[in-house]
């Protein structure tokens, strides 16, 4: 069990650590971290430590495979033996600040031939920054730690970026949700309400796109046999960014709609975002069917709970238990059906985004798509719940838990 701590912010040269970004976050974020474990990542960044040179140690990165020679491998850090593993990991973190790296793991080797794997982990503050507070202060005092630790710089999963208020920026809200669309945003600090106000700017979307653009030197990884198929659908940067962009489109009564995003966003950027998003994958029928099957499992479980006689506490008092059960079963079944239909519709999102004819004539369709997309990120959370339950209790009987 990893002891989870995190750096909350950096003051004037001193590190302030508190117990746990992931520790404090609500369940959905901890589930997400647990699922995007290093062994299940489809991509990796590869580093190694090279010793010699009169006691000097070099941290180098492998930027392509096969390699032409280690001379091609960039040097990220030079230290002296004995080298502290915490220092190396912190240097890997600082070489990747402001990048979107969910689903990418780091690997550290102790030799130039990449035979001796020393450590590997997620790109996150837990796996890259020393958990030992005293050691951190010692490393900083000794001038060994040269790391960019701005709050958010090491937000490789973009949890903080996607939860920033677009108006006042300083307040992060709604951490019980993994991904946001503007309609759901409510800021206690400045009063911004996504359902009643236009977004003042697209800064959260820009921030995400910038982070995607900065991502580089990623190598493919062989996929572990025990990685669930549904992991292919867990995409948390491009999908919500595109969702935010589309939900920001304004429809003017009686005459077309303003293409606000394109005022600031080059069409090729929108296309790039689309290509990296889950919506692009949904165009492929076999993948779409699999996605529907995976998320439907969430609905199936809820239905099975009611069929097994369970009535949650919050439903009590609304009527007789059997009536409540029957009603909830009907609702969940309808939701499952709606989800399936809406996913089929999202398979044609590219037409709406990039087909000029469709844009001219598709106002009603856009309204509908906006509605679908604002729900869609919830389905991704359902998917994570399904995956996590499988992981934690693969043989769990639903009736036993209720
Ligand atoms: Zn605010």
Boltz pocket constraint, residues with backbone or C-beta under 6 A from the ligand:
constraints:
  - pocket:
      binder: B
      contacts: [[A, 165], [A, 166], [A, 167], [A, 168], [A, 169], [A, 171], [A, 187], [A, 188], [A, 189], [A, 190], [A, 191], [A, 192]]
      max_distance: 6.0
